């Protein structure tokens, strides 16, 4: 009776709200704080709902993880598309924007967590691994355009893109960035600026 009453009250409170989004957000928070070892009971407690309510929306942690992966990388794709289609941005700004496009939930970028996921959720690990190793076609196109227009030095475009992607993927080493008090956003921003504008300070 208590669980049924709780579900009824929450259904009123959450009417019109994206409960699945709230579950995904809570799942990401659990990943960040506790790694992959938390339970559906832990997740339900964080959300303040019954486990029954949780299972009405997702059948397992693996299914929520799938949703988190899909949501995160769909968000990156959407941000990238907006950047590419923005006529007010210069080519250099578009390149930087594509490099720095990040999802709201960045827990999937934690290398230690990613490696643990390989054993516990191999199917989801494979999905993320495939996404991380995909070619950055949009970035490749921008770099090639920049070379043609004389904005970027005339070097091998594939090599330039590889350098950029390898540098960006270093953000997976969350321990390094935490030890040096650098957020993921700051890291990617600085990586993009160094690659685009160099290490040598301009003469005044």
Secondary structure as the mmCIF struct_conf table of DSSP 4:
data_model
#
loop_
_struct_conf.conf_type_id
_struct_conf.id
_struct_conf.beg_label_comp_id
_struct_conf.beg_label_asym_id
_struct_conf.beg_label_seq_id
_struct_conf.end_label_comp_id
_struct_conf.end_label_asym_id
_struct_conf.end_label_seq_id
HELX_RH_AL_P HELX_RH_AL_P1 UNK A 2 UNK A 13
TURN_TY1_P TURN_TY1_P1 UNK A 14 UNK A 16
BEND BEND1 UNK A 17 UNK A 17
HELX_RH_AL_P HELX_RH_AL_P2 UNK A 19 UNK A 34
TURN_TY1_P TURN_TY1_P2 UNK A 35 UNK A 36
HELX_RH_AL_P HELX_RH_AL_P3 UNK A 40 UNK A 47
TURN_TY1_P TURN_TY1_P3 UNK A 48 UNK A 48
BEND BEND2 UNK A 49 UNK A 49
HELX_RH_AL_P HELX_RH_AL_P4 UNK A 51 UNK A 57
BEND BEND3 UNK A 59 UNK A 60
HELX_RH_AL_P HELX_RH_AL_P5 UNK A 61 UNK A 84
TURN_TY1_P TURN_TY1_P4 UNK A 85 UNK A 85
TURN_TY1_P TURN_TY1_P5 UNK A 87 UNK A 88
BEND BEND4 UNK A 89 UNK A 89
HELX_RH_AL_P HELX_RH_AL_P6 UNK A 91 UNK A 100
BEND BEND5 UNK A 104 UNK A 104
HELX_RH_3T_P HELX_RH_3T_P1 UNK A 107 UNK A 109
HELX_RH_AL_P HELX_RH_AL_P7 UNK A 111 UNK A 120
HELX_RH_AL_P HELX_RH_AL_P8 UNK A 122 UNK A 132
TURN_TY1_P TURN_TY1_P6 UNK A 133 UNK A 133
BEND BEND6 UNK A 134 UNK A 134
HELX_RH_AL_P HELX_RH_AL_P9 UNK A 137 UNK A 148
TURN_TY1_P TURN_TY1_P7 UNK A 149 UNK A 150
BEND BEND7 UNK A 151 UNK A 152
BEND BEND8 UNK A 154 UNK A 155
HELX_RH_AL_P HELX_RH_AL_P10 UNK A 157 UNK A 168
HELX_RH_3T_P HELX_RH_3T_P2 UNK A 169 UNK A 172
HELX_RH_AL_P HELX_RH_AL_P11 UNK A 174 UNK A 179
TURN_TY1_P TURN_TY1_P8 UNK A 180 UNK A 181
HELX_RH_AL_P HELX_RH_AL_P12 UNK A 184 UNK A 197
BEND BEND9 UNK A 199 UNK A 200
HELX_LH_PP_P HELX_LH_PP_P1 UNK A 201 UNK A 203
#
